[in-house]
Amino acid sequence: MPKNIAEEITEAEARARQILQDARTEGARLLAQAKAEAEDLAKGSRQSYHRTLREKVLKMEEEADKVSEKTIEKGRDDSKELVKSHKAKVDDVANWVAEEVMARYGSNKS
């Protein structure tokens, strides 16, 4: 009978070693799976953040374009107003220069 007990102990130890090995293998598999899932989540978060950031940049660029268009239009309007306000003065100076040239050098009409 001691032989059977010794065999049972040996078999129990072998089963325990196998259970331990299986547990280690399963633990390693679960750890690898958890790491892969964490990497996928991190990648998804980075992509989502990048997409959100890109959308915000595009929106800000569109707003900047609108503001620049308004600024350019205001500059054009201001320049037109400046031309209008100085047109009479420019015409007067041009007439005066023409009269002075005509008086000094005469008419080219022969």
MOPAC internal coordinates of N, CA, C and O (Angstrom, degrees):
PM7 1SCF
backbone

  N    0.0000 0     0.00 0     0.00 0    0    0    0
  C    1.4357 1     0.00 0     0.00 0    1    0    0
  C    1.5352 1   112.29 1     0.00 0    2    1    0
  O    1.2310 1   118.33 1   144.42 1    3    2    1
  N    1.3042 1   120.78 1   -35.58 1    3    2    1
  C    1.4504 1   119.39 1   177.53 1    5    3    2
  C    1.5104 1   111.96 1   -59.75 1    6    5    3
  O    1.2310 1   120.55 1   151.18 1    7    6    5
  N    1.3242 1   116.56 1   -28.82 1    7    6    5
  C    1.4545 1   118.51 1   178.37 1    9    7    6
  C    1.5154 1   110.31 1   -65.18 1   10    9    7
  O    1.2310 1   119.60 1   139.11 1   11   10    9
  N    1.3017 1   118.38 1   -40.89 1   11   10    9
  C    1.4537 1   122.28 1   178.93 1   13   11   10
  C    1.5243 1   111.26 1   -65.54 1   14   13   11
  O    1.2310 1   120.62 1   140.62 1   15   14   13
  N    1.3257 1   116.42 1   -39.38 1   15   14   13
  C    1.4544 1   119.65 1   178.73 1   17   15   14
  C    1.5218 1   109.39 1   -65.23 1   18   17   15
  O    1.2310 1   120.40 1   137.75 1   19   18   17
  N    1.3089 1   116.83 1   -42.25 1   19   18   17
  C    1.4646 1   120.62 1   178.86 1   21   19   18
  C    1.5210 1   110.17 1   -62.93 1   22   21   19
  O    1.2310 1   120.73 1   138.64 1   23   22   21
  N    1.3306 1   116.21 1   -41.36 1   23   22   21
  C    1.4641 1   119.61 1   178.05 1   25   23   22
  C    1.5305 1   110.47 1   -65.15 1   26   25   23
  O    1.2310 1   120.81 1   139.89 1   27   26   25
  N    1.3419 1   116.05 1   -40.11 1   27   26   25
  C    1.4590 1   119.95 1   179.15 1   29   27   26
  C    1.5242 1   110.71 1   -63.86 1   30   29   27
  O    1.2310 1   121.04 1   138.56 1   31   30   29
  N    1.3289 1   115.62 1   -41.44 1   31   30   29
  C    1.4649 1   119.30 1   178.39 1   33   31   30
  C    1.5177 1   109.89 1   -63.65 1   34   33   31
  O    1.2310 1   120.33 1   136.14 1   35   34   33
  N    1.3318 1   116.97 1   -43.86 1   35   34   33
  C    1.4614 1   121.28 1   179.36 1   37   35   34
  C    1.5227 1   110.17 1   -62.26 1   38   37   35
  O    1.2310 1   120.70 1   136.24 1   39   38   37
  N    1.3297 1   116.27 1   -43.76 1   39   38   37
  C    1.4605 1   120.12 1   178.83 1   41   39   38
  C    1.5321 1   110.75 1   -65.19 1   42   41   39
  O    1.2310 1   120.43 1   139.52 1   43   42   41
  N    1.3347 1   116.78 1   -40.48 1   43   42   41
  C    1.4644 1   120.74 1   178.94 1   45   43   42
  C    1.5266 1   110.00 1   -63.94 1   46   45   43
  O    1.2310 1   120.62 1   138.49 1   47   46   45
  N    1.3295 1   116.42 1   -41.51 1   47   46   45
  C    1.4638 1   119.78 1   177.46 1   49   47   46
  C    1.5232 1   110.81 1   -63.33 1   50   49   47
  O    1.2310 1   120.20 1   139.31 1   51   50   49
  N    1.3298 1   117.22 1   -40.69 1   51   50   49
  C    1.4679 1   121.13 1   179.12 1   53   51   50
  C    1.5263 1   109.80 1   -64.55 1   54   53   51
  O    1.2310 1   120.72 1   136.99 1   55   54   53
  N    1.3478 1   116.23 1   -43.01 1   55   54   53
  C    1.4656 1   119.40 1   177.88 1   57   55   54
  C    1.5285 1   110.46 1   -63.78 1   58   57   55
  O    1.2310 1   120.59 1   139.16 1   59   58   57
  N    1.3178 1   116.48 1   -40.84 1   59   58   57
  C    1.4643 1   120.57 1   179.62 1   61   59   58
  C    1.5278 1   110.28 1   -63.54 1   62   61   59
  O    1.2310 1   120.82 1   137.13 1   63   62   61
  N    1.3465 1   116.04 1   -42.87 1   63   62   61
  C    1.4702 1   118.95 1   177.23 1   65   63   62
  C    1.5273 1   110.71 1   -62.46 1   66   65   63
  O    1.2310 1   120.62 1   139.10 1   67   66   65
  N    1.3258 1   116.42 1   -40.90 1   67   66   65
  C    1.4644 1   119.97 1   179.32 1   69   67   66
  C    1.5268 1   110.60 1   -66.08 1   70   69   67
  O    1.2310 1   120.27 1   137.60 1   71   70   69
  N    1.3307 1   117.10 1   -42.40 1   71   70   69
  C    1.4668 1   120.76 1   177.72 1   73   71   70
  C    1.5216 1   109.74 1   -61.54 1   74   73   71
  O    1.2310 1   120.62 1   136.48 1   75   74   73
  N    1.3317 1   116.42 1   -43.52 1   75   74   73
  C    1.4588 1   120.84 1   178.57 1   77   75   74
  C    1.5264 1   110.91 1   -62.61 1   78   77   75
  O    1.2310 1   120.60 1   136.09 1   79   78   77
  N    1.3360 1   116.46 1   -43.91 1   79   78   77
  C    1.4708 1   120.42 1   178.57 1   81   79   78
  C    1.5279 1   110.66 1   -63.21 1   82   81   79
  O    1.2310 1   120.62 1   136.58 1   83   82   81
  N    1.3336 1   116.41 1   -43.42 1   83   82   81
  C    1.4685 1   120.31 1   178.10 1   85   83   82
  C    1.5319 1   110.82 1   -62.34 1   86   85   83
  O    1.2310 1   120.47 1   140.00 1   87   86   85
  N    1.3389 1   116.70 1   -40.00 1   87   86   85
  C    1.4654 1   120.78 1   179.44 1   89   87   86
  C    1.5229 1   110.14 1   -65.20 1   90   89   87
  O    1.2310 1   120.37 1   137.58 1   91   90   89
  N    1.3282 1   116.90 1   -42.42 1   91   90   89
  C    1.4702 1   119.81 1   177.97 1   93   91   90
  C    1.5295 1   110.77 1   -62.83 1   94   93   91
  O    1.2310 1   120.96 1   136.62 1   95   94   93
  N    1.3257 1   115.77 1   -43.38 1   95   94   93
  C    1.4634 1   120.03 1   179.22 1   97   95   94
  C    1.5270 1   110.39 1   -62.37 1   98   97   95
  O    1.2310 1   120.58 1   134.65 1   99   98   97
  N    1.3230 1   116.50 1   -45.35 1   99   98   97
  C    1.4681 1   120.77 1   179.39 1  101   99   98
  C    1.5299 1   110.31 1   -64.71 1  102  101   99
  O    1.2310 1   120.25 1   139.80 1  103  102  101
  N    1.3240 1   117.13 1   -40.20 1  103  102  101
  C    1.4623 1   120.87 1   177.77 1  105  103  102
  C    1.5216 1   111.38 1   -62.12 1  106  105  103
  O    1.2310 1   120.44 1   136.79 1  107  106  105
  N    1.3256 1   116.77 1   -43.21 1  107  106  105
  C    1.4657 1   120.70 1   178.41 1  109  107  106
  C    1.5267 1   110.53 1   -64.40 1  110  109  107
  O    1.2310 1   120.87 1   139.97 1  111  110  109
  N    1.3435 1   115.94 1   -40.03 1  111  110  109
  C    1.4601 1   119.71 1   179.09 1  113  111  110
  C    1.5277 1   110.62 1   -64.81 1  114  113  111
  O    1.2310 1   120.47 1   135.07 1  115  114  113
  N    1.3273 1   116.71 1   -44.93 1  115  114  113
  C    1.4640 1   120.70 1   179.12 1  117  115  114
  C    1.5271 1   111.08 1   -63.98 1  118  117  115
  O    1.2310 1   120.23 1   140.72 1  119  118  117
  N    1.3272 1   117.17 1   -39.28 1  119  118  117
  C    1.4599 1   120.85 1   178.29 1  121  119  118
  C    1.5270 1   110.69 1   -64.37 1  122  121  119
  O    1.2310 1   120.32 1   135.67 1  123  122  121
  N    1.3301 1   117.00 1   -44.33 1  123  122  121
  C    1.4670 1   120.58 1   178.41 1  125  123  122
  C    1.5253 1   110.60 1   -63.14 1  126  125  123
  O    1.2310 1   120.69 1   139.35 1  127  126  125
  N    1.3241 1   116.28 1   -40.65 1  127  126  125
  C    1.4618 1   120.41 1   178.88 1  129  127  126
  C    1.5298 1   110.43 1   -64.51 1  130  129  127
  O    1.2310 1   120.11 1   136.81 1  131  130  129
  N    1.3240 1   117.39 1   -43.19 1  131  130  129
  C    1.4651 1   121.09 1   179.31 1  133  131  130
  C    1.5245 1   110.70 1   -63.81 1  134  133  131
  O    1.2310 1   120.24 1   139.07 1  135  134  133
  N    1.3403 1   117.15 1   -40.93 1  135  134  133
  C    1.4676 1   120.37 1   177.75 1  137  135  134
  C    1.5226 1   110.73 1   -62.88 1  138  137  135
  O    1.2310 1   120.71 1   136.97 1  139  138  137
  N    1.3316 1   116.24 1   -43.03 1  139  138  137
  C    1.4647 1   120.03 1   179.95 1  141  139  138
  C    1.5318 1   110.42 1   -63.49 1  142  141  139
  O    1.2310 1   120.42 1   137.59 1  143  142  141
  N    1.3286 1   116.80 1   -42.41 1  143  142  141
  C    1.4647 1   120.02 1   178.46 1  145  143  142
  C    1.5261 1   110.97 1   -64.73 1  146  145  143
  O    1.2310 1   120.55 1   139.79 1  147  146  145
  N    1.3306 1   116.54 1   -40.21 1  147  146  145
  C    1.4658 1   119.96 1   178.77 1  149  147  146
  C    1.5258 1   110.70 1   -64.39 1  150  149  147
  O    1.2310 1   120.39 1   138.90 1  151  150  149
  N    1.3280 1   116.86 1   -41.10 1  151  150  149
  C    1.4662 1   120.41 1   177.86 1  153  151  150
  C    1.5231 1   110.80 1   -64.05 1  154  153  151
  O    1.2310 1   120.53 1   139.25 1  155  154  153
  N    1.3301 1   116.60 1   -40.75 1  155  154  153
  C    1.4677 1   120.04 1   178.02 1  157  155  154
  C    1.5289 1   110.96 1   -63.54 1  158  157  155
  O    1.2310 1   120.57 1   137.46 1  159  158  157
  N    1.3294 1   116.51 1   -42.54 1  159  158  157
  C    1.4638 1   119.95 1   178.04 1  161  159  158
  C    1.5239 1   110.99 1   -63.75 1  162  161  159
  O    1.2310 1   120.70 1   137.33 1  163  162  161
  N    1.3280 1   116.27 1   -42.67 1  163  162  161
  C    1.4681 1   119.69 1   179.30 1  165  163  162
  C    1.5241 1   110.31 1   -63.84 1  166  165  163
  O    1.2310 1   120.69 1   137.59 1  167  166  165
  N    1.3271 1   116.29 1   -42.41 1  167  166  165
  C    1.4639 1   120.41 1   179.23 1  169  167  166
  C    1.5298 1   110.07 1   -62.77 1  170  169  167
  O    1.2310 1   120.57 1   135.63 1  171  170  169
  N    1.3242 1   116.52 1   -44.37 1  171  170  169
  C    1.4652 1   120.42 1   178.40 1  173  171  170
  C    1.5189 1   111.47 1   -61.88 1  174  173  171
  O    1.2310 1   120.59 1   139.51 1  175  174  173
  N    1.3236 1   116.49 1   -40.49 1  175  174  173
  C    1.4683 1   120.09 1   178.47 1  177  175  174
  C    1.5184 1   111.07 1   -64.54 1  178  177  175
  O    1.2310 1   120.42 1   136.37 1  179  178  177
  N    1.3411 1   116.81 1   -43.63 1  179  178  177
  C    1.4660 1   120.10 1   178.56 1  181  179  178
  C    1.5198 1   110.81 1   -61.66 1  182  181  179
  O    1.2310 1   120.63 1   136.00 1  183  182  181
  N    1.3239 1   116.41 1   -44.00 1  183  182  181
  C    1.4622 1   119.84 1   179.93 1  185  183  182
  C    1.5244 1   110.83 1   -64.07 1  186  185  183
  O    1.2310 1   120.54 1   137.93 1  187  186  185
  N    1.3180 1   116.57 1   -42.07 1  187  186  185
  C    1.4631 1   120.28 1   179.35 1  189  187  186
  C    1.5233 1   110.52 1   -64.00 1  190  189  187
  O    1.2310 1   120.43 1   136.47 1  191  190  189
  N    1.3315 1   116.78 1   -43.53 1  191  190  189
  C    1.4656 1   120.64 1   178.68 1  193  191  190
  C    1.5223 1   110.29 1   -63.03 1  194  193  191
  O    1.2310 1   120.73 1   136.15 1  195  194  193
  N    1.3291 1   116.21 1   -43.85 1  195  194  193
  C    1.4652 1   120.10 1   179.91 1  197  195  194
  C    1.5286 1   110.49 1   -62.16 1  198  197  195
  O    1.2310 1   120.43 1   136.91 1  199  198  197
  N    1.3210 1   116.79 1   -43.09 1  199  198  197
  C    1.4624 1   121.20 1   179.73 1  201  199  198
  C    1.5328 1   110.09 1   -63.27 1  202  201  199
  O    1.2310 1   120.70 1   134.64 1  203  202  201
  N    1.3331 1   116.28 1   -45.36 1  203  202  201
  C    1.4654 1   120.42 1   178.99 1  205  203  202
  C    1.5206 1   110.81 1   -62.04 1  206  205  203
  O    1.2310 1   120.67 1   136.57 1  207  206  205
  N    1.3211 1   116.33 1   -43.43 1  207  206  205
  C    1.4618 1   120.62 1   179.46 1  209  207  206
  C    1.5242 1   110.86 1   -62.97 1  210  209  207
  O    1.2310 1   120.50 1   136.81 1  211  210  209
  N    1.3346 1   116.64 1   -43.19 1  211  210  209
  C    1.4629 1   120.66 1   179.26 1  213  211  210
  C    1.5294 1   110.55 1   -62.37 1  214  213  211
  O    1.2310 1   120.17 1   138.63 1  215  214  213
  N    1.3351 1   117.29 1   -41.37 1  215  214  213
  C    1.4640 1   120.50 1   178.64 1  217  215  214
  C    1.5290 1   111.05 1   -63.77 1  218  217  215
  O    1.2310 1   120.52 1   139.35 1  219  218  217
  N    1.3326 1   116.61 1   -40.65 1  219  218  217
  C    1.4641 1   119.81 1   178.77 1  221  219  218
  C    1.5218 1   110.88 1   -65.07 1  222  221  219
  O    1.2310 1   120.55 1   138.99 1  223  222  221
  N    1.3330 1   116.56 1   -41.01 1  223  222  221
  C    1.4698 1   120.17 1   179.04 1  225  223  222
  C    1.5239 1   110.09 1   -63.23 1  226  225  223
  O    1.2310 1   120.17 1   136.05 1  227  226  225
  N    1.3255 1   117.27 1   -43.95 1  227  226  225
  C    1.4639 1   120.49 1   178.64 1  229  227  226
  C    1.5279 1   110.92 1   -61.64 1  230  229  227
  O    1.2310 1   120.54 1   138.59 1  231  230  229
  N    1.3310 1   116.57 1   -41.41 1  231  230  229
  C    1.4654 1   120.30 1   179.34 1  233  231  230
  C    1.5275 1   110.15 1   -64.02 1  234  233  231
  O    1.2310 1   120.43 1   137.14 1  235  234  233
  N    1.3262 1   116.78 1   -42.86 1  235  234  233
  C    1.4633 1   120.06 1   179.26 1  237  235  234
  C    1.5255 1   111.04 1   -65.62 1  238  237  235
  O    1.2310 1   120.20 1   142.60 1  239  238  237
  N    1.3398 1   117.22 1   -37.40 1  239  238  237
  C    1.4642 1   120.25 1   177.30 1  241  239  238
  C    1.5239 1   110.73 1   -63.88 1  242  241  239
  O    1.2310 1   120.53 1   138.82 1  243  242  241
  N    1.3360 1   116.60 1   -41.18 1  243  242  241
  C    1.4624 1   119.99 1   178.14 1  245  243  242
  C    1.5286 1   110.57 1   -63.05 1  246  245  243
  O    1.2310 1   120.59 1   137.16 1  247  246  245
  N    1.3235 1   116.47 1   -42.84 1  247  246  245
  C    1.4654 1   119.89 1   178.69 1  249  247  246
  C    1.5265 1   110.61 1   -64.25 1  250  249  247
  O    1.2310 1   120.64 1   139.86 1  251  250  249
  N    1.3316 1   116.39 1   -40.14 1  251  250  249
  C    1.4669 1   120.21 1   178.60 1  253  251  250
  C    1.5262 1   110.39 1   -64.53 1  254  253  251
  O    1.2310 1   120.33 1   141.42 1  255  254  253
  N    1.3372 1   116.96 1   -38.58 1  255  254  253
  C    1.4663 1   120.16 1   177.13 1  257  255  254
  C    1.5282 1   110.82 1   -61.69 1  258  257  255
  O    1.2310 1   120.72 1   137.45 1  259  258  257
  N    1.3320 1   116.23 1   -42.55 1  259  258  257
  C    1.4671 1   119.82 1   179.51 1  261  259  258
  C    1.5254 1   110.71 1   -63.13 1  262  261  259
  O    1.2310 1   120.93 1   136.25 1  263  262  261
  N    1.3208 1   115.83 1   -43.75 1  263  262  261
  C    1.4699 1   119.86 1   179.97 1  265  263  262
  C    1.5215 1   110.11 1   -64.61 1  266  265  263
  O    1.2310 1   120.44 1   137.75 1  267  266  265
  N    1.3336 1   116.76 1   -42.25 1  267  266  265
  C    1.4684 1   119.09 1  -179.35 1  269  267  266
  C    1.5248 1   110.92 1   -66.31 1  270  269  267
  O    1.2310 1   120.19 1   143.00 1  271  270  269
  N    1.3326 1   117.25 1   -37.00 1  271  270  269
  C    1.4668 1   119.65 1   177.08 1  273  271  270
  C    1.5288 1   110.48 1   -62.74 1  274  273  271
  O    1.2310 1   120.57 1   138.00 1  275  274  273
  N    1.3305 1   116.52 1   -42.00 1  275  274  273
  C    1.4667 1   120.06 1   178.39 1  277  275  274
  C    1.5264 1   110.31 1   -64.42 1  278  277  275
  O    1.2310 1   120.50 1   139.31 1  279  278  277
  N    1.3265 1   116.65 1   -40.69 1  279  278  277
  C    1.4644 1   120.71 1  -179.95 1  281  279  278
  C    1.5224 1   110.88 1   -65.30 1  282  281  279
  O    1.2310 1   120.62 1   137.36 1  283  282  281
  N    1.3249 1   116.43 1   -42.64 1  283  282  281
  C    1.4699 1   120.63 1   178.71 1  285  283  282
  C    1.5238 1   110.03 1   -63.69 1  286  285  283
  O    1.2310 1   120.47 1   135.74 1  287  286  285
  N    1.3154 1   116.71 1   -44.26 1  287  286  285
  C    1.4682 1   120.53 1   179.52 1  289  287  286
  C    1.5264 1   110.69 1   -62.58 1  290  289  287
  O    1.2310 1   120.36 1   138.88 1  291  290  289
  N    1.3276 1   116.92 1   -41.12 1  291  290  289
  C    1.4656 1   120.26 1   177.77 1  293  291  290
  C    1.5273 1   110.05 1   -63.57 1  294  293  291
  O    1.2310 1   120.25 1   139.34 1  295  294  293
  N    1.3312 1   117.13 1   -40.66 1  295  294  293
  C    1.4648 1   120.56 1   177.35 1  297  295  294
  C    1.5168 1   111.82 1   -62.06 1  298  297  295
  O    1.2310 1   120.55 1   139.17 1  299  298  297
  N    1.3158 1   116.56 1   -40.83 1  299  298  297
  C    1.4711 1   120.13 1   177.63 1  301  299  298
  C    1.5285 1   110.65 1   -63.60 1  302  301  299
  O    1.2310 1   121.22 1   134.76 1  303  302  301
  N    1.3278 1   115.28 1   -45.24 1  303  302  301
  C    1.4702 1   119.04 1   179.06 1  305  303  302
  C    1.5239 1   110.72 1   -61.78 1  306  305  303
  O    1.2310 1   120.46 1   136.95 1  307  306  305
  N    1.3309 1   116.72 1   -43.05 1  307  306  305
  C    1.4685 1   120.19 1   179.11 1  309  307  306
  C    1.5216 1   111.20 1   -62.55 1  310  309  307
  O    1.2310 1   120.52 1   139.33 1  311  310  309
  N    1.3403 1   116.61 1   -40.67 1  311  310  309
  C    1.4697 1   118.95 1  -179.89 1  313  311  310
  C    1.5298 1   110.94 1   -67.39 1  314  313  311
  O    1.2310 1   120.15 1   143.32 1  315  314  313
  N    1.3306 1   117.31 1   -36.68 1  315  314  313
  C    1.4659 1   120.03 1   176.76 1  317  315  314
  C    1.5267 1   110.46 1   -64.54 1  318  317  315
  O    1.2310 1   120.77 1   138.34 1  319  318  317
  N    1.3204 1   116.14 1   -41.66 1  319  318  317
  C    1.4643 1   120.06 1   178.14 1  321  319  318
  C    1.5268 1   110.71 1   -63.63 1  322  321  319
  O    1.2310 1   120.37 1   139.92 1  323  322  321
  N    1.3216 1   116.91 1   -40.08 1  323  322  321
  C    1.4602 1   120.48 1   178.78 1  325  323  322
  C    1.5207 1   110.87 1   -63.44 1  326  325  323
  O    1.2310 1   120.85 1   136.48 1  327  326  325
  N    1.3372 1   115.99 1   -43.52 1  327  326  325
  C    1.4687 1   119.91 1   178.19 1  329  327  326
  C    1.5262 1   109.70 1   -61.86 1  330  329  327
  O    1.2310 1   120.47 1   135.44 1  331  330  329
  N    1.3348 1   116.71 1   -44.56 1  331  330  329
  C    1.4699 1   119.92 1  -179.86 1  333  331  330
  C    1.5250 1   111.04 1   -62.32 1  334  333  331
  O    1.2310 1   120.77 1   137.37 1  335  334  333
  N    1.3365 1   116.14 1   -42.63 1  335  334  333
  C    1.4629 1   118.85 1  -176.16 1  337  335  334
  C    1.5259 1   112.18 1   -70.26 1  338  337  335
  O    1.2310 1   119.47 1   154.14 1  339  338  337
  N    1.3255 1   118.62 1   -25.86 1  339  338  337
  C    1.4637 1   121.25 1  -178.77 1  341  339  338
  C    1.5247 1   113.33 1  -103.91 1  342  341  339
  O    1.2310 1   120.40 1   179.67 1  343  342  341
  N    1.3204 1   116.84 1    -0.33 1  343  342  341
  C    1.4640 1   120.05 1  -176.94 1  345  343  342
  C    1.5245 1   111.59 1   -60.47 1  346  345  343
  O    1.2310 1   120.40 1   135.10 1  347  346  345
  N    1.2988 1   116.84 1   -44.90 1  347  346  345
  C    1.4723 1   120.05 1  -179.01 1  349  347  346
  C    1.5245 1   110.33 1   -62.17 1  350  349  347
  O    1.2310 1   120.27 1   137.97 1  351  350  349
  N    1.3223 1   117.09 1   -42.03 1  351  350  349
  C    1.4617 1   120.59 1   179.19 1  353  351  350
  C    1.5239 1   111.11 1   -64.39 1  354  353  351
  O    1.2310 1   120.85 1   137.48 1  355  354  353
  N    1.3141 1   115.98 1   -42.52 1  355  354  353
  C    1.4693 1   120.44 1   179.58 1  357  355  354
  C    1.5213 1   110.01 1   -64.24 1  358  357  355
  O    1.2310 1   120.48 1   137.35 1  359  358  357
  N    1.3357 1   116.69 1   -42.65 1  359  358  357
  C    1.4685 1   120.08 1   178.41 1  361  359  358
  C    1.5284 1   110.87 1   -62.45 1  362  361  359
  O    1.2310 1   120.52 1   137.70 1  363  362  361
  N    1.3422 1   116.62 1   -42.30 1  363  362  361
  C    1.4694 1   120.22 1   178.54 1  365  363  362
  C    1.5252 1   111.28 1   -61.97 1  366  365  363
  O    1.2310 1   120.50 1   135.72 1  367  366  365
  N    1.3286 1   116.66 1   -44.28 1  367  366  365
  C    1.4713 1   120.49 1   179.84 1  369  367  366
  C    1.5221 1   110.02 1   -65.84 1  370  369  367
  O    1.2310 1   119.98 1   139.71 1  371  370  369
  N    1.3232 1   117.65 1   -40.29 1  371  370  369
  C    1.4645 1   120.62 1   179.18 1  373  371  370
  C    1.5229 1   110.47 1   -63.12 1  374  373  371
  O    1.2310 1   120.27 1   136.97 1  375  374  373
  N    1.3267 1   117.10 1   -43.03 1  375  374  373
  C    1.4688 1   120.37 1   177.45 1  377  375  374
  C    1.5274 1   111.10 1   -63.09 1  378  377  375
  O    1.2310 1   120.64 1   136.36 1  379  378  377
  N    1.3169 1   116.39 1   -43.64 1  379  378  377
  C    1.4582 1   120.45 1   179.59 1  381  379  378
  C    1.5253 1   111.10 1   -61.38 1  382  381  379
  O    1.2310 1   120.52 1   135.38 1  383  382  381
  N    1.3638 1   116.61 1   -44.62 1  383  382  381
  C    1.4693 1   120.56 1   178.63 1  385  383  382
  C    1.5208 1   109.71 1   -61.91 1  386  385  383
  O    1.2310 1   120.51 1   136.84 1  387  386  385
  N    1.3204 1   116.64 1   -43.16 1  387  386  385
  C    1.4665 1   120.06 1   179.83 1  389  387  386
  C    1.5207 1   110.49 1   -62.59 1  390  389  387
  O    1.2310 1   119.93 1   137.39 1  391  390  389
  N    1.3261 1   117.75 1   -42.61 1  391  390  389
  C    1.4644 1   120.80 1   178.94 1  393  391  390
  C    1.5269 1   111.27 1   -64.02 1  394  393  391
  O    1.2310 1   120.55 1   138.60 1  395  394  393
  N    1.3241 1   116.55 1   -41.40 1  395  394  393
  C    1.4655 1   120.34 1   179.31 1  397  395  394
  C    1.5250 1   111.36 1   -64.46 1  398  397  395
  O    1.2310 1   120.86 1   137.06 1  399  398  397
  N    1.3247 1   115.97 1   -42.94 1  399  398  397
  C    1.4687 1   119.66 1   179.05 1  401  399  398
  C    1.5236 1   109.57 1   -64.11 1  402  401  399
  O    1.2310 1   120.75 1   136.69 1  403  402  401
  N    1.3302 1   116.17 1   -43.31 1  403  402  401
  C    1.4667 1   120.08 1  -179.69 1  405  403  402
  C    1.5327 1   110.16 1   -64.32 1  406  405  403
  O    1.2310 1   121.24 1   139.64 1  407  406  405
  N    1.3368 1   115.23 1   -40.36 1  407  406  405
  C    1.4638 1   118.45 1  -179.00 1  409  407  406
  C    1.5300 1   110.90 1   -68.07 1  410  409  407
  O    1.2310 1   120.31 1   140.62 1  411  410  409
  N    1.2896 1   117.01 1   -39.38 1  411  410  409
  C    1.4514 1   120.12 1  -176.15 1  413  411  410
  C    1.5243 1   111.95 1   -79.26 1  414  413  411
  O    1.2310 1   119.98 1   135.21 1  415  414  413
  N    1.3186 1   117.64 1   -44.79 1  415  414  413
  C    1.4611 1   120.31 1  -173.15 1  417  415  414
  C    1.5211 1   113.21 1  -107.10 1  418  417  415
  O    1.2310 1   120.48 1   170.27 1  419  418  417
  N    1.2638 1   116.68 1    -9.73 1  419  418  417
  C    1.4508 1   119.67 1   177.60 1  421  419  418
  C    1.5094 1   112.54 1    82.58 1  422  421  419
  O    1.2310 1   122.00 1    -5.31 1  423  422  421
  N    1.2961 1   113.77 1   174.69 1  423  422  421
  C    1.4502 1   120.57 1  -179.43 1  425  423  422
  C    1.5109 1   109.31 1   -83.01 1  426  425  423
  O    1.2310 1   120.02 1   -31.13 1  427  426  425
  N    1.2763 1   117.57 1   148.87 1  427  426  425
  C    1.4567 1   122.85 1   179.25 1  429  427  426
  C    1.5202 1   110.51 1   -88.07 1  430  429  427
  O    1.2310 1   120.52 1  -179.80 1  431  430  429
  N    1.3226 1   116.62 1     0.20 1  431  430  429
  C    1.4643 1   120.27 1  -178.94 1  433  431  430
  C    1.5168 1   108.61 1   -76.47 1  434  433  431
  O    1.2310 1   120.36 1   -48.27 1  435  434  433
  N    1.2820 1   116.92 1   131.73 1  435  434  433
  C    1.4666 1   119.89 1  -179.75 1  437  435  434
  C    1.4869 1   111.51 1  -118.18 1  438  437  435
  O    1.2310 1   120.10 1   180.00 1  439  438  437

